[in-house]
Amino acid sequence: MNIIIPMAGRGSRLRPHTLTIPKPLVPVGGKPIVHRLAESIAEVLNNKIDTISFVIGDFGEEVESELIKVAEKLGAKGSIHYQNEPLGTAHAVLCAKENLHGPTVVAFADTLFKADFKINPEDDGILWVKQIDDPSAFGVVKLNANNEITDFVEKPKEFVSDLAMIGIYYFREGEKLRTELEYLIDNNIIKSGEYQLPDALRRLTESGYKFKPGKVIEWLDCGNKEVTVYTNQRVLEHDKEQGKLYRATSAKVENSTVIEPCYIGDNAVILNSIVGPHVSVGVNSKIENTVISNTIIQDHSTVKNSVVANSMIGSHAHYNATAKDLSIGDYTSIKE
């Protein structure tokens, strides 16, 4: 099984947190978004993951090394591929064309999900979908009486379906997807200035390829600060249900209360504080004389003498001030 994860976008809606790292490496519940995405895909697969291909922009060697480690932690071989121009989703997938063979999952790295289905390796293809109240802002799929997908409609103005595509796809034969992607590029089939993956999916369907919907229980976004903080909350709740909450043995918690669920990273220090629920504390970060809830604190940061909620605090940041709803990027220092 091969997984291709396009993630070359700049993540501008999540700034300042994406000024120093790409959005898929922003942690939720103590793990990068892309790591949790790959884990969730692994849970619905019936096959071992052989390769994970990351399609990125110019993110630098440190980011590339971190992505390779994500693949290795899942027992897969990681590879890096580059999309140097924003030419669309179809073009992004084709950037990893050498791994478009055999059973393949394509997953765009700006979403997380919870599902209770397993992939049937005999199916031609599966599209992860979520039933939603207002489908007008999403790409949706139409089904026939056999529960097979017959069409893909982008942001329908009139109701055609309430099953939104969440950006994750399974193909039993990655070669066939590669053929259709190459057809789009070779024939310059462009919409809104980009090569669109749904156009390749539609061509596959018209050729007899049968896609089925894989319905997810929960679909979580990480597009901006508010929804990322909410996703952190839901991830921690899920980890609690699974008995996977993490508090590092090297963490120091003194004269403090930790209200679960929380994630406490390696060498974190919590002094004279109330932490939680739904707080993720990164490696070597320190909380002192503070009440904090529903917040992500990344690595090597300090929060003192405050009341903080519904916030994101980057790495190497320092906050010593009054009560706030914060969105602080890396290397920021605020003191009152």
C-alpha positions as CSV (number, residue, x, y, z in Angstrom):
1,M,0.0,0.0,0.0
2,N,1.3,3.4,-1.0
3,I,0.1,6.8,0.5
4,I,0.6,10.1,-1.2
5,I,0.2,13.2,0.9
6,P,0.1,16.6,-1.0
7,M,1.0,19.4,1.4
8,A,2.7,22.1,-0.6
9,G,0.2,24.9,0.4
10,R,1.4,27.8,2.6
11,G,-1.4,27.5,5.2
12,S,-1.9,31.3,5.2
13,R,-5.1,31.1,7.3
14,L,-3.2,29.6,10.2
15,R,-0.6,32.3,10.3
16,P,1.5,33.1,12.3
17,H,1.9,29.4,13.2
18,T,2.8,28.5,9.6
19,L,5.4,31.1,9.1
20,T,8.2,28.8,10.3
21,I,6.7,25.3,9.7
22,P,4.2,24.0,7.2
23,K,0.6,23.5,8.5
24,P,0.8,19.7,8.4
25,L,3.6,19.7,11.0
26,V,1.7,21.9,13.5
27,P,1.0,19.6,16.5
28,V,-2.5,18.7,17.8
29,G,-2.6,16.4,20.8
30,G,1.2,16.4,20.8
31,K,1.6,15.0,17.3
32,P,2.0,16.7,13.9
33,I,-1.3,16.9,11.9
34,V,0.2,14.8,9.1
35,H,1.4,12.1,11.6
36,R,-2.2,11.7,13.0
37,L,-3.6,11.7,9.4
38,A,-1.3,8.8,8.4
39,E,-2.2,6.9,11.6
40,S,-5.9,7.3,10.9
41,I,-5.4,6.0,7.4
42,A,-3.5,3.0,8.7
43,E,-6.4,2.1,10.9
44,V,-8.8,1.7,7.9
45,L,-6.3,-0.2,5.7
46,N,-6.1,-4.0,5.5
47,N,-2.5,-3.8,4.0
48,K,0.9,-2.8,5.3
49,I,2.0,0.7,4.3
50,D,5.0,0.4,2.1
51,T,5.7,4.0,1.1
52,I,4.5,7.5,2.1
53,S,5.2,10.2,-0.4
54,F,5.1,13.8,0.8
55,V,4.5,16.4,-1.9
56,I,5.9,19.7,-0.6
57,G,7.2,23.1,-1.5
58,D,10.5,24.5,-0.5
59,F,10.2,23.7,3.2
60,G,13.9,23.0,4.0
61,E,15.9,20.0,5.1
62,E,14.7,20.0,8.7
63,V,11.1,19.7,7.6
64,E,11.9,17.0,5.1
65,S,13.8,15.0,7.7
66,E,10.8,15.3,10.1
67,L,8.5,14.0,7.4
68,I,10.7,11.0,6.7
69,K,10.6,10.2,10.4
70,V,6.8,10.3,10.3
71,A,6.8,7.6,7.7
72,E,9.4,5.5,9.5
73,K,7.3,5.5,12.7
74,L,4.6,3.8,10.7
75,G,7.0,1.2,9.3
76,A,7.0,2.8,5.8
77,K,9.6,4.3,3.6
78,G,9.2,8.0,3.2
79,S,10.0,10.0,0.1
80,I,10.0,13.7,-0.7
81,H,8.6,15.2,-3.9
82,Y,8.3,18.9,-4.9
83,Q,5.4,20.9,-6.3
84,N,7.2,24.2,-7.2
85,E,4.1,25.9,-8.7
86,P,0.5,25.9,-7.4
87,L,-0.9,24.1,-10.4
88,G,-3.7,22.3,-8.6
89,T,-4.6,19.1,-6.8
90,A,-4.2,16.8,-9.8
91,H,-0.7,18.2,-10.6
92,A,0.3,17.8,-6.9
93,V,-0.6,14.1,-6.9
94,L,1.2,13.5,-10.1
95,C,4.4,15.0,-8.6
96,A,4.8,11.6,-6.8
97,K,4.0,9.6,-9.9
98,E,6.7,7.0,-9.3
99,N,4.7,5.8,-6.4
100,L,1.3,5.8,-8.2
101,H,1.1,2.0,-8.6
102,G,-0.8,-0.8,-6.9
103,P,-3.1,0.0,-4.0
104,T,-2.8,3.7,-3.3
105,V,-4.3,6.3,-0.9
106,V,-4.2,10.0,-1.7
107,A,-4.7,12.2,1.4
108,F,-4.6,16.0,1.5
109,A,-2.9,17.0,4.7
110,D,-5.2,19.7,6.0
111,T,-7.9,17.4,7.6
112,L,-8.2,14.7,10.2
113,F,-11.0,12.2,10.5
114,K,-12.5,9.4,12.6
115,A,-14.0,6.4,10.9
116,D,-15.3,2.9,11.7
117,F,-15.0,1.3,8.2
118,K,-12.3,-0.9,6.7
119,I,-11.1,-0.8,3.1
120,N,-12.2,-3.7,1.0
121,P,-9.1,-4.4,-1.2
122,E,-11.4,-5.7,-3.9
123,D,-13.2,-2.4,-4.4
124,D,-11.9,-0.2,-7.3
125,G,-11.9,2.9,-5.2
126,I,-13.2,4.5,-2.0
127,L,-13.7,8.2,-1.3
128,W,-13.9,9.3,2.3
129,V,-17.1,11.4,2.7
130,K,-18.9,13.2,5.6
131,Q,-22.6,13.9,5.6
132,I,-23.1,17.6,6.3
133,D,-25.9,20.1,6.7
134,D,-24.8,22.7,4.1
135,P,-23.0,21.1,1.2
136,S,-22.9,24.3,-0.9
137,A,-19.4,25.2,0.2
138,F,-17.9,21.7,-0.6
139,G,-17.3,19.2,-3.3
140,V,-19.9,16.5,-3.0
141,V,-20.6,13.1,-4.6
142,K,-23.7,11.6,-6.1
143,L,-24.6,8.0,-5.6
144,N,-26.7,5.5,-7.5
145,A,-29.0,2.7,-6.1
146,N,-26.0,0.4,-5.7
147,N,-24.2,2.9,-3.4
148,E,-21.7,3.7,-6.1
149,I,-20.4,7.2,-6.9
150,T,-21.6,8.5,-10.2
151,D,-20.5,12.1,-10.2
152,F,-18.5,14.8,-8.4
153,V,-20.0,18.2,-8.0
154,E,-18.0,21.2,-6.8
155,K,-19.9,23.6,-4.5
156,P,-23.4,22.9,-5.8
157,K,-25.8,25.9,-5.8
158,E,-28.8,23.6,-5.8
159,F,-29.0,20.4,-3.6
160,V,-27.6,17.3,-5.3
161,S,-26.0,15.5,-2.3
162,D,-25.1,16.1,1.3
163,L,-22.0,13.8,1.2
164,A,-18.9,16.1,1.1
165,M,-15.5,14.8,0.0
166,I,-13.0,15.3,2.7
167,G,-9.9,14.9,0.6
168,I,-8.9,11.3,1.1
169,Y,-9.1,8.7,-1.7
170,Y,-8.3,5.0,-2.2
171,F,-7.4,3.5,-5.6
172,R,-6.9,-0.3,-6.0
173,E,-4.8,0.5,-9.1
174,G,-2.7,3.6,-8.7
175,E,-1.6,3.2,-12.3
176,K,-5.1,4.0,-13.6
177,L,-5.1,7.3,-11.6
178,R,-1.7,8.2,-13.0
179,T,-2.9,7.7,-16.5
180,E,-5.9,10.0,-16.0
181,L,-3.7,12.7,-14.3
182,E,-1.3,12.6,-17.2
183,Y,-4.2,12.9,-19.6
184,L,-5.3,16.2,-17.8
185,I,-1.8,17.6,-18.0
186,D,-1.1,16.5,-21.6
187,N,-4.4,17.9,-22.8
188,N,-4.2,21.1,-20.7
189,I,-7.5,20.5,-19.0
190,I,-7.6,23.3,-16.5
191,K,-10.3,24.8,-14.3
192,S,-9.8,28.1,-12.5
193,G,-6.1,28.0,-13.5
194,E,-5.4,24.6,-12.0
195,Y,-5.5,20.9,-12.8
196,Q,-8.3,19.4,-10.7
197,L,-8.3,15.9,-9.2
198,P,-12.1,15.5,-9.5
199,D,-11.7,15.8,-13.3
200,A,-9.5,12.7,-13.2
201,L,-12.0,10.9,-10.9
202,R,-14.8,11.7,-13.2
203,R,-12.9,10.2,-16.2
204,L,-12.2,7.0,-14.1
205,T,-15.9,6.7,-13.3
206,E,-16.9,7.2,-16.9
207,S,-14.5,4.4,-17.9
208,G,-16.2,2.0,-15.6
209,Y,-14.1,2.4,-12.4
210,K,-16.5,2.0,-9.5
211,F,-16.0,4.3,-6.5
212,K,-17.8,3.7,-3.2
213,P,-18.2,6.1,-0.3
214,G,-16.3,5.6,2.9
215,K,-18.4,7.5,5.5
216,V,-16.5,9.1,8.4
217,I,-17.9,9.7,11.9
218,E,-16.0,12.9,12.4
219,W,-14.2,15.3,10.1
220,L,-11.8,17.8,11.7
221,D,-10.3,20.9,10.1
222,C,-7.0,22.6,10.9
223,G,-7.5,25.6,8.6
224,N,-7.3,28.4,11.2
225,K,-6.6,29.0,14.8
226,E,-10.1,28.4,16.1
227,V,-10.8,25.2,14.4
228,T,-7.2,23.9,15.1
229,V,-7.8,24.4,18.8
230,Y,-11.1,22.6,18.5
231,T,-9.4,19.8,16.7
232,N,-6.8,19.5,19.5
233,Q,-9.8,19.2,21.9
234,R,-11.4,16.4,19.9
235,V,-8.1,14.5,19.4
236,L,-7.4,14.6,23.1
237,E,-10.9,13.3,23.8
238,H,-10.4,10.5,21.3
239,D,-7.0,9.6,22.8
240,K,-8.6,9.5,26.2
241,E,-11.3,7.0,24.9
242,Q,-8.5,4.9,23.5
243,G,-6.3,5.0,26.6
244,K,-3.6,6.8,24.7
245,L,-3.2,10.0,26.7
246,Y,0.5,10.9,27.2
247,R,2.3,12.5,30.1
248,A,6.0,12.2,29.8
249,T,7.8,10.6,32.7
250,S,10.4,13.4,32.4
251,A,7.7,16.1,32.9
252,K,7.7,18.0,36.2
253,V,4.3,18.8,37.8
254,E,4.5,20.5,41.2
255,N,1.7,22.0,43.3
256,S,-0.5,21.9,40.2
257,T,-3.7,20.3,39.0
258,V,-3.9,18.7,35.5
259,I,-7.5,18.2,34.4
260,E,-7.6,15.5,31.7
261,P,-7.6,15.1,28.8
262,C,-4.2,16.7,28.3
263,Y,-0.9,16.0,26.5
264,I,2.2,16.8,28.6
265,G,5.4,16.5,26.5
266,D,9.0,15.5,27.4
267,N,10.7,17.7,30.0
268,A,7.6,20.0,30.4
269,V,7.4,21.9,33.7
270,I,4.1,22.8,35.3
271,L,4.3,24.8,38.6
272,N,1.6,26.3,40.8
273,S,-0.9,26.1,38.0
274,I,-4.2,24.6,36.8
275,V,-3.9,23.0,33.4
276,G,-6.7,21.6,31.4
277,P,-8.9,20.3,30.1
278,H,-7.8,20.0,26.5
279,V,-4.3,21.4,26.8
280,S,-1.3,20.2,24.8
281,V,2.1,21.2,26.3
282,G,5.1,20.7,24.0
283,V,8.7,19.6,24.7
284,N,10.6,21.7,27.3
285,S,7.7,24.1,27.7
286,K,6.9,25.7,31.1
287,I,3.7,26.8,32.7
288,E,3.9,28.7,36.0
289,N,1.3,30.5,38.1
290,T,-1.2,30.1,35.4
291,V,-4.7,28.8,34.7
292,I,-4.9,27.4,31.2
293,S,-7.5,25.4,29.2
294,N,-8.3,24.5,25.6
295,T,-4.9,25.5,24.3
296,I,-1.9,24.3,22.3
297,I,1.5,25.2,23.5
298,Q,4.3,24.1,21.2
299,D,8.0,23.4,22.2
300,H,10.4,25.4,24.3
301,S,7.8,28.0,25.3
302,T,6.9,29.7,28.6
303,V,3.5,30.9,30.0
304,K,3.6,32.7,33.4
305,N,1.2,34.6,35.6
306,S,-1.8,34.5,33.4
307,V,-5.2,33.0,32.6
308,V,-5.2,31.6,29.1
309,A,-8.0,29.8,27.1
310,N,-8.8,28.9,23.5
311,S,-5.3,29.7,22.4
312,M,-2.4,28.7,20.2
313,I,1.2,29.5,21.3
314,G,4.1,28.7,19.0
315,S,7.6,27.4,19.8
316,H,10.2,29.4,21.7
317,A,7.5,31.9,22.7
318,H,7.2,33.6,26.1
319,Y,4.0,35.1,27.5
320,N,3.8,36.8,30.9
321,A,0.7,39.0,30.9
322,T,-3.0,39.2,31.8
323,A,-5.8,36.9,30.7
324,K,-6.1,36.5,26.9
325,D,-7.4,34.4,24.0
326,L,-4.1,34.1,22.2
327,S,-2.6,33.3,18.8
328,I,1.1,33.7,19.2
329,G,3.7,32.6,16.7
330,D,7.2,31.2,17.2
331,Y,9.8,33.3,19.0
332,T,7.2,35.9,20.2
333,S,7.8,37.5,23.6
334,I,5.0,39.4,25.5
335,K,5.4,40.8,29.0
336,E,3.3,43.3,30.9
